Amino acid sequence: MNSMILHGDICYSADQNTLITRLDSYLVCVDGICKGIYDKIPEEHAQLPLHDHGKKLIIPGLIDLHTHAPQYAFRGLGMDRELLEWLSTYAFPEEAKYSDLAYADRAYTIFTEGMKRSATTRVVVFGTMHREATKLLMDKLDRTGIVSYVGKVNMDRNAPNTLREASAEASIKDTERFIKETSNKYRNTQPIITPRFIPSCTDELMEGLGRLAAQYRIPVQSHLSENPGEIAWVRELCPWAENYGAAYERFGLFGKPQKTVMAHCVYSDDREIAMMKENGVFIAHCPASNMNVASGIAPIRRYLSEGLRVGLGSDLAGGQTESLFTAMVEALQVSRLYWRLVDSTATPLNVAEVFYMTTKGGGEFFGKVGSFEDGYECDAVVIDDSLLPTPRPLTVQERLERAIYLGGDVKALSAKYCRGKQIELSA
């Protein structure tokens, strides 16, 4: 079951500074788990089916730690507002439409087909406050073969009437029902606790979500320190909190013991950074969104240097595309701007580092994921970079770099596997 051998030119991260490359090699997968890379097929695995990809690049599947499925419908629109105005003008009116299951069905079909055809094999997703529509999203994502966490969003204040839940009690009850209905239903998707952000959730609601996270051992996702106006708002709403992160921590929604991923972290202060490291909070770096809605540039070099857990997020529709190749390029570019314009001591990121963030770094949120090392779950994508021609001889690492910059996930994606099972890329 889900056992095979992949042949090609293999590349993966050993750590954030080290890329391992193997020309003309064989990756053995047994029951969805990587069992080694070899120059020749080992005799004990000779009976396994061979997927021969010739001279194509084989890399780990990419990990998207933060995106909004209902916003996929208006990606590429509305990039003329800052965050809070953008939410009220574009995001909230769109998300209100998901009370209509027929609309949700059409929209989520488009989203899940887009994800299936991308290089993403694992994704952490915001739905909407609508329980039935979010379950529909989980149905569709599960069928793609991609592994996901999906959250029913919680909002009981500072939201339009069409998206504000009746009360904290009602929101908590609906979330618990969502957890019970979905926790053991799917092969590939699981629920995740999802307060939209502090401004949209009362203390009573946050306390209840913290209880649910602890009771059901459910991971948590939300937003943190994305925009100056948002941070000032949190300070007004939670004057008792040392910082934005402390507002989550008070309610048991900031790591330990539950896995937690926080998107953005553009303006985290020294204490908040220390809290994230201490609690093992994952940071979802979303460079496109931070540019598009004018939030700023996150200090990713500092986070990596201080040993924080950092991955990438597409953050649709603040980000304009689900392509994590594009997100890697944007992460490289904004790190150079940060170095040039903000902090000349913050060395720009390099390709090895952003590739690590998008594979093994972000993959840790899902377990042993994002590498081809022995014992890791076998997620892989195959890139036919002959479709990106050049007269120059290139190393495997150079081929990977070109594929990232030239959109190889769109122009040259050839095959995709998750947990050792091939995902059909055609609609």
MORA-V111097 format. One line per field, one symbol per residue. phi: phi as a letter, one per 40 degrees, with the letter a starting at -180 (. if undefined). psi: psi as a letter, one per 30 degrees, with the letter a starting at -180 (. if undefined). burial: b if it has 9 or more other ideal C-beta (glycine too) atoms within 8 Angstrom, else e. A space follows every 50 residues. Layout:
phi=???
psi=???
burial=???
This chain:
phi=.fbabbbicbaaccacbbccbbcfbbccbbfgbcbhbbcbccdcbccccb bcbfcccbbcdcbbcaabdccdcbdgbgcbbcdccccccbcccccccccc cccdccccccccccccccccbbabbccbccccccccdcdccdccgccabb bccbabafacdcbccdaccccccccccdcccbcbcbcbbbcacacdadcc bcdcccccccccdccbfbcbbabafcadcccccccccbccccadcccccd bgbagfcccbbbcgfcbccdcccccccccgccbccbccccccbfcibccc dcccccgccbbbbcfdbcccacccccccccccccccccccbbacccddcb cdcccddcbccccccchcahabcdgcccbabbbccccbcacccbcccccc dcccccgccccbcbaabbfgbcbcccc
psi=khklkkkajkklkeaffjkkkjkhlkkkkkhgkkglklflkkefgffkkk jjgbglkjllklkjfjljeffffgkglghglleeeeefeeeeeefffgfj feeeeeefeeeeeeeeflgkfkkkkkbafjeeeeeeeeeeeefffkklkk kjkkjglhlleffkleleeeeeeeeeeeeeffegelefkllkkikelefg kleeeeeeeeeeeeeghklkkakkhekeeeeeeeeeeiffkeaeefeeee ghhhljfkkkkkkdhegkleeeeeeeeefgkkkjkieeefeegheakkie eeeeeggljkalkehkgekflfjfeeeeeeeeefeeeeeefejffjklll eeeeeeefceeeffffbikglglkfkkikkkkkigffikkfkkkleeeee eeeeeghffefgkelkkkhgkkkkfl.
burial=ebbbbbbbbbbbbeebeebbbbeebbbbbbebbbeebbeebbeebeebee bebeebbbbbbbbbbbbbbbbbbbbeebeebbbbebbebbbbbbbbbbee eebbbebbbbbbbbbbebbbbbbbbbbbbbbebbbbbbebbbebebbbbb bbbbbbbebbeebbbeebebbbebbbbbbebbbeeeebbbbbbbbbbbbb beeebbbbbbbbbbeeebbbbbbbbbbebbbebbbeebeebebbbbbbbb bbbbbeebbbbbbbbbbbeebbbebbbebbbbbbbbbbbbbbbebbbbbb bbbbeeebbbbbbbbbbbbbbbbbbbbbbbbbbbbbbbbeebeeebebbe bbbbbbbbbbbbbbbbeebbbbeeebbbbbbbbbbeebeeeeeeebbebb bbbbeebbbebbbebbbbbbbebeeee
